[in-house]
Amino acid sequence: MNNLLINTCIRIDSIISDVSVAGQNSEDNLGCQLAATIRKNIEASKNHSEQNDEKMMNKIMAKLKNGKKLSQKEETYLKQHNPELYLQYIRIRRMAEAMADQLKHANSKEEVNDIIMQSMSAISDKDPYKEYIVAALNEVAKEYKNSDAYMELPATSEEANIKKESSPNNDEDSFSKNDSDDFDPMSWSPLQELVETMPTFESPA
């Protein structure tokens, strides 16, 4: 809008200058020229705005189809210009985030694949936004499978259980370790009393 006003003022100044120099245009003719200039600038600004809107919406739709997250600016634009699609976008992101959280707690690559399959199968074929949901879940799955956390997982749930049982940090071992390391025999009252009543011996000088 500011650019429109600036351009219009510049054009008006030009027209007034031309009129002053030529001295031939009447006030009515000057008014017509001013009105035409304003209309021309408004129309140009409107066309530019429509082109920007179309460009922004095309960018948003491309991201949705590829399962990508929108930027804050894109979210705000979508909320203002297409509230219904914005609400669907929020729903899709929540579904993707829920699956991402499940993947973080998977104990094996096998479990990761199970989580992905279950999430995909839960999508209704009648959901009009199924294409976008599938794309978002696929994007989450791809990102997680490229992470170091996934690379470090054992292949199967069976291997994960074996690894857990053999780990020195499992619950049973930790309990035994803590039980032995933290046990202080001198803290037991009867033994403490016995130690205190035992005679002491001094070595000869």
C-alpha positions as CSV (number, residue, x, y, z in Angstrom):
1,M,0.0,0.0,0.0
2,N,2.9,2.4,0.8
3,N,4.4,1.7,-2.6
4,L,1.1,2.4,-4.2
5,L,0.8,5.8,-2.5
6,I,4.4,6.7,-3.4
7,N,4.0,5.7,-7.0
8,T,0.7,7.6,-7.3
9,C,2.2,10.7,-5.7
10,I,5.1,10.6,-8.1
11,R,2.7,10.2,-11.1
12,I,0.6,13.1,-9.8
13,D,3.6,15.4,-9.4
14,S,4.6,14.5,-13.0
15,I,1.1,15.3,-14.3
16,I,1.0,18.6,-12.5
17,S,4.5,19.5,-13.7
18,D,3.4,18.7,-17.3
19,V,0.3,20.8,-16.9
20,S,2.3,23.8,-15.5
21,V,4.8,23.6,-18.4
22,A,2.3,23.2,-21.2
23,G,-0.4,25.4,-19.7
24,Q,-3.0,23.7,-22.0
25,N,-4.8,21.3,-19.8
26,S,-7.9,22.4,-17.9
27,E,-8.7,21.5,-14.3
28,D,-11.2,18.9,-15.4
29,N,-8.7,17.3,-17.7
30,L,-6.2,17.3,-14.8
31,G,-8.7,15.6,-12.5
32,C,-9.4,12.9,-15.1
33,Q,-5.7,12.2,-15.5
34,L,-5.3,12.0,-11.7
35,A,-8.2,9.6,-11.4
36,A,-6.8,7.4,-14.2
37,T,-3.4,7.3,-12.6
38,I,-4.9,6.2,-9.2
39,R,-7.0,3.5,-10.9
40,K,-4.0,2.3,-12.8
41,N,-1.8,2.0,-9.7
42,I,-4.6,0.3,-7.7
43,E,-5.1,-2.2,-10.4
44,A,-1.4,-2.9,-10.6
45,S,-1.1,-3.3,-6.9
46,K,-4.1,-5.6,-6.8
47,N,-2.6,-7.8,-9.6
48,H,0.7,-7.9,-7.7
49,S,-1.0,-8.9,-4.5
50,E,-2.9,-11.7,-6.3
51,Q,0.2,-13.0,-7.8
52,N,1.9,-13.1,-4.4
53,D,-1.1,-14.8,-2.9
54,E,-1.1,-17.5,-5.6
55,K,2.7,-18.0,-5.1
56,M,2.4,-18.4,-1.4
57,M,-0.5,-20.8,-1.6
58,N,1.3,-22.9,-4.2
59,K,4.3,-23.1,-1.9
60,I,2.1,-24.1,1.1
61,M,0.3,-26.8,-1.0
62,A,3.6,-28.2,-2.2
63,K,4.8,-28.5,1.4
64,L,1.7,-30.3,2.5
65,K,1.9,-32.7,-0.3
66,N,5.5,-33.5,0.6
67,G,4.7,-33.9,4.4
68,K,6.8,-30.8,5.3
69,K,6.2,-28.5,8.2
70,L,5.2,-25.0,7.4
71,S,7.1,-21.9,8.6
72,Q,5.5,-19.6,11.1
73,K,4.8,-17.1,8.3
74,E,3.2,-19.8,6.2
75,E,1.1,-21.0,9.1
76,T,-0.1,-17.4,9.8
77,Y,-1.0,-16.9,6.1
78,L,-2.9,-20.2,5.9
79,K,-4.8,-19.4,9.1
80,Q,-5.9,-16.0,7.6
81,H,-6.7,-17.1,4.1
82,N,-7.9,-20.7,4.5
83,P,-9.0,-21.4,8.1
84,E,-10.4,-24.8,7.2
85,L,-7.2,-26.1,5.6
86,Y,-5.2,-24.6,8.6
87,L,-7.2,-26.7,11.0
88,Q,-6.6,-29.8,9.0
89,Y,-2.9,-28.9,8.9
90,I,-2.8,-28.7,12.7
91,R,-4.6,-32.1,12.9
92,I,-2.0,-33.7,10.5
93,R,0.9,-32.3,12.5
94,R,-0.4,-33.7,15.7
95,M,-0.7,-37.1,14.1
96,A,2.8,-36.9,12.8
97,E,4.2,-35.7,16.2
98,A,2.4,-38.5,18.0
99,M,4.1,-41.1,15.8
100,A,7.4,-39.3,16.2
101,D,7.1,-39.6,20.0
102,Q,6.3,-43.4,19.7
103,L,9.3,-43.9,17.5
104,K,11.6,-42.3,20.1
105,H,10.6,-45.0,22.6
106,A,11.0,-48.0,20.2
107,N,13.5,-50.7,21.3
108,S,14.3,-52.2,17.9
109,K,14.1,-51.5,14.2
110,E,11.4,-54.1,14.0
111,E,9.3,-52.2,16.5
112,V,9.9,-49.0,14.5
113,N,8.4,-50.6,11.4
114,D,5.5,-51.9,13.4
115,I,4.7,-48.4,14.7
116,I,4.9,-46.9,11.2
117,M,2.6,-49.6,9.8
118,Q,0.1,-49.2,12.6
119,S,0.0,-45.5,12.2
120,M,-0.5,-45.8,8.5
121,S,-3.2,-48.4,8.8
122,A,-5.1,-46.2,11.2
123,I,-5.7,-43.6,8.5
124,S,-9.3,-43.9,7.1
125,D,-9.6,-44.3,3.3
126,K,-12.5,-41.9,3.6
127,D,-10.4,-39.1,5.0
128,P,-10.2,-36.3,2.4
129,Y,-6.8,-35.4,3.6
130,K,-5.3,-38.9,3.6
131,E,-2.7,-37.9,1.0
132,Y,-1.3,-35.2,3.2
133,I,-1.4,-37.4,6.3
134,V,0.5,-40.2,4.6
135,A,3.0,-37.7,3.3
136,A,3.5,-36.3,6.8
137,L,4.0,-39.7,8.4
138,N,6.4,-40.8,5.7
139,E,8.4,-37.7,6.3
140,V,8.6,-38.4,10.0
141,A,9.6,-42.0,9.4
142,K,12.3,-41.0,6.9
143,E,13.8,-38.5,9.3
144,Y,13.9,-40.9,12.2
145,K,15.4,-43.7,10.1
146,N,18.2,-41.3,9.1
147,S,18.9,-40.6,12.7
148,D,21.7,-42.0,14.9
149,A,19.2,-43.2,17.4
150,Y,17.7,-45.5,14.8
151,M,21.1,-46.8,13.6
152,E,22.0,-47.9,17.1
153,L,18.8,-50.0,17.6
154,P,19.0,-53.8,17.4
155,A,17.3,-55.3,14.4
156,T,14.6,-57.3,16.2
157,S,12.7,-57.2,19.4
158,E,14.3,-60.5,20.4
159,E,17.8,-59.0,20.0
160,A,16.6,-56.0,22.0
161,N,15.5,-58.3,24.9
162,I,18.8,-60.2,24.8
163,K,20.7,-56.9,24.9
164,K,18.7,-55.7,27.8
165,E,19.2,-58.9,29.8
166,S,22.9,-58.8,29.2
167,S,23.3,-55.2,29.9
168,P,25.0,-54.4,33.3
169,N,22.6,-51.5,33.6
170,N,19.4,-53.5,33.7
171,D,17.1,-53.2,36.7
172,E,18.0,-56.5,38.4
173,D,21.8,-56.0,38.0
174,S,21.4,-52.4,39.1
175,F,19.5,-53.4,42.2
176,S,22.2,-56.0,43.1
177,K,25.0,-53.6,42.4
178,N,23.4,-50.8,44.4
179,D,22.6,-53.2,47.2
180,S,26.2,-54.3,47.6
181,D,27.8,-51.0,46.9
182,D,25.6,-49.0,49.3
183,F,25.6,-51.6,52.1
184,D,27.7,-50.4,55.0
185,P,28.0,-53.1,57.7
186,M,29.1,-50.5,60.2
187,S,25.7,-48.9,60.0
188,W,24.0,-51.9,61.4
189,S,23.3,-51.2,65.1
190,P,24.0,-54.6,66.6
191,L,27.3,-55.0,64.8
192,Q,28.2,-51.4,65.7
193,E,27.6,-52.2,69.3
194,L,29.7,-55.4,69.1
195,V,32.6,-53.5,67.6
196,E,32.4,-50.9,70.3
197,T,32.6,-53.6,73.0
198,M,35.6,-55.4,71.5
199,P,38.9,-54.9,73.3
200,T,41.5,-52.8,71.7
201,F,45.2,-53.7,71.5
202,E,48.0,-51.3,71.5
203,S,51.3,-52.3,69.9
204,P,54.4,-52.1,72.2
205,A,56.5,-49.0,71.8
